[in-house]
Amino acid sequence: MDSALGSPGIRTTGWRVGAGTIQDPSYVREAFARIADRYVTTNHVLSLGTDILWRKKVARIVRGWKPARVLDVATGTGDLALEMQDACPGAEIIGSDFCAEMLAHASKRGLAKTLVADALALPFGDAEFDVVTVAFGLRNMADYAKAIREMRRVLKPGGHLLVLDFSLPTGVLKGPYRWYLHNVLPKAAGLLTGQKDAYEYLGGSIEEFPMGRAMCDLIEAQGFRGPEAEPLSFGVAAIYTAEAR
Ligand SMILES: C[S@@+](CC[C@H](N)C(=O)[O-])C[C@H]1O[C@@H](n2cnc3c(N)ncnc32)[C@H](O)[C@@H]1O
């Protein structure tokens, strides 16, 4: 925890989860390994299928950029990478993740190219990709700024970054949604997965994740231009896009 203090883009309050914290990469990897079998179903049930629509929207945006090579960082069970594989048939889509158990599902579900890799030290050279995407992954990383810089490094100048992640709605919905996040969601996910503690961090991670202008500023500071935020479903999630300088 102390190592996180004072560095931009790193969570400093820390919400403890069982024996670990989300700042602890080995805890994150192990938590996702435990829920890998039920991750896809749980997502669809808890979001009432909305996550599918969000990923389809992202795949349409990426298709519009006409990429030849796309890296989906923290691809997990491959949901977004699979959508992009369908939407961009001519492109090479690679899904990377540091949790082999999650990636095994991505391969089984038809993702052609997967790679076990830590997003904070990607095993690629500079400027290899036209597009880098990360869906619901950046929030789980120990150092947001470092992760974004690493994505910038592997992007060609003029290449596109796209981040899809949760955020908090503003206005009257914010209170009820926060109550749902902290009270209903961990219990429901616990029932579905048998791993309630793996979901207890979720509300805290969303609370601490930069959103809107703050996320755009963070992205811009890591070597991008023109960051834009698009809220989804009343602000429950957001898409951030930016171009590599
Ligand atoms: C909530 S899942 C998201 C999976 C997928 N992108 C999706 O949209 O469903 C988060 C994923 O991030 C991965 N992850 C977290 N930190 C990582 C890191 N430093 N390097 C690589 N993968 C990481 C986890 O292993 C997990 O598979």
The ligand as a Tripos MOL2 file, in Angstrom:
@<TRIPOS>MOLECULE
LIG
   27    29     1     0     0
SMALL
NO_CHARGES

@<TRIPOS>ATOM
      1 C1        -12.9080   -7.4690  -15.1640 C.3       1 LIG1
      2 S1        -11.8480   -8.4460  -16.1810 S.3       1 LIG1
      3 C2        -12.1640   -7.7700  -17.7780 C.3       1 LIG1
      4 C3        -12.0270   -8.7930  -18.8640 C.3       1 LIG1
      5 C4        -12.4610   -8.3410  -20.2540 C.3       1 LIG1
      6 N1        -11.6510   -7.2690  -20.7740 N.3       1 LIG1
      7 C5        -13.9140   -7.9670  -20.2910 C.2       1 LIG1
      8 O1        -14.2400   -6.9280  -20.8460 O.co2     1 LIG1
      9 O2        -14.7370   -8.7340  -19.8170 O.co2     1 LIG1
     10 C6        -10.2920   -7.7620  -15.7710 C.3       1 LIG1
     11 C7         -9.1270   -8.5140  -16.3560 C.3       1 LIG1
     12 O3         -7.9610   -7.7180  -16.1730 O.3       1 LIG1
     13 C8         -6.8820   -8.5960  -15.9910 C.3       1 LIG1
     14 N2         -5.7750   -7.8150  -15.4330 N.ar      1 LIG1
     15 C9         -5.7710   -7.0520  -14.3140 C.ar      1 LIG1
     16 N3         -4.5660   -6.4990  -14.1360 N.ar      1 LIG1
     17 C10        -3.7870   -6.9110  -15.1640 C.ar      1 LIG1
     18 C11        -2.4460   -6.6720  -15.5310 C.ar      1 LIG1
     19 N4         -1.6470   -5.9010  -14.8100 N.pl3     1 LIG1
     20 N5         -1.9900   -7.2360  -16.6630 N.ar      1 LIG1
     21 C12        -2.7760   -8.0210  -17.4200 C.ar      1 LIG1
     22 N6         -4.0560   -8.3090  -17.1170 N.ar      1 LIG1
     23 C13        -4.5610   -7.7440  -15.9960 C.ar      1 LIG1
     24 C14        -7.4450   -9.6750  -15.0890 C.3       1 LIG1
     25 O4         -6.6650  -10.8440  -15.1040 O.3       1 LIG1
     26 C15        -8.8280   -9.8620  -15.6920 C.3       1 LIG1
     27 O5         -8.8530  -10.8740  -16.6470 O.3       1 LIG1
@<TRIPOS>BOND
     1     1     2 1
     2     2     3 1
     3     2    10 1
     4     3     4 1
     5     4     5 1
     6     5     6 1
     7     5     7 1
     8     7     8 2
     9     7     9 1
    10    10    11 1
    11    11    12 1
    12    11    26 1
    13    12    13 1
    14    13    14 1
    15    13    24 1
    16    14    15 ar
    17    14    23 ar
    18    15    16 ar
    19    16    17 ar
    20    17    18 ar
    21    17    23 ar
    22    18    19 1
    23    18    20 ar
    24    20    21 ar
    25    21    22 ar
    26    22    23 ar
    27    24    25 1
    28    24    26 1
    29    26    27 1
@<TRIPOS>SUBSTRUCTURE
     1 LIG1         1 GROUP 0 **** ****
